[in-house]
Amino acid sequence: MHPNDGRVVSNFIVQALKNEPITIYGDGSQTRSFCYVDDLIEGIYRLLLSDENRPVNIGNPTELTILELAEAVNKLVDHPVEIIFLPGMRGEGDPQRRRPDINRAREVLDWEPAVQLEEGLRRTLPYYRDQL
């Protein structure tokens, strides 16, 4: 993702690498799940090679809070930064929970993600360091 992509992972990493506070909108309790790109590509590739013609969720069912993501990013940078909380968005713009059901991917594709969040962040940090 481009450093100015505007998504939470890139935002948090860029803020931390620039030694700026990590900004969380709301109280940080909203959840997300993150799938490392290598896992995502493997899942899509298996789906492409399969005879499956129904929808299959490809993602990571491990759910964590936005605050936990900020803390994980902070743990991996050389100089942890402050985490600040700003007023949250309400409504459809900021769902409170996101977690894919990948049971069909497990059954039909014999697939599930292998890269854990911390390892994915560790692999991602050098890209953003180079971009900045």
JOVEN-V925586 format. One record per residue. N is the residue number from 1. D_LAST is the distance of its C-alpha to the last C-alpha in whole Angstrom. Layout:
# JOVEN-V925586
[[N:D_LAST] [N:D_LAST]]
This chain:
# JOVEN-V925586
[[1:13] [2:11] [3:8] [4:11] [5:14] [6:15] [7:17] [8:17] [9:15] [10:12] [11:13] [12:14] [13:11] [14:8] [15:11] [16:11] [17:8] [18:8] [19:12] [20:13] [21:16] [22:16] [23:19] [24:21] [25:24] [26:27] [27:28] [28:26] [29:29] [30:29] [31:28] [32:26] [33:26] [34:23] [35:23] [36:21] [37:21] [38:23] [39:26] [40:26] [41:26] [42:29] [43:31] [44:30] [45:32] [46:35] [47:35] [48:35] [49:38] [50:40] [51:43] [52:42] [53:42] [54:41] [55:38] [56:36] [57:33] [58:30] [59:28] [60:28] [61:31] [62:29] [63:29] [64:27] [65:27] [66:23] [67:24] [68:24] [69:21] [70:19] [71:21] [72:20] [73:16] [74:17] [75:19] [76:17] [77:14] [78:15] [79:16] [80:17] [81:17] [82:20] [83:20] [84:22] [85:24] [86:25] [87:28] [88:28] [89:28] [90:32] [91:33] [92:32] [93:28] [94:28] [95:30] [96:31] [97:31] [98:30] [99:31] [100:32] [101:35] [102:35] [103:39] [104:39] [105:36] [106:38] [107:41] [108:41] [109:38] [110:38] [111:35] [112:32] [113:29] [114:28] [115:25] [116:25] [117:22] [118:21] [119:21] [120:19] [121:16] [122:16] [123:16] [124:13] [125:11] [126:10] [127:9] [128:6] [129:5] [130:6] [131:4] [132:0]]
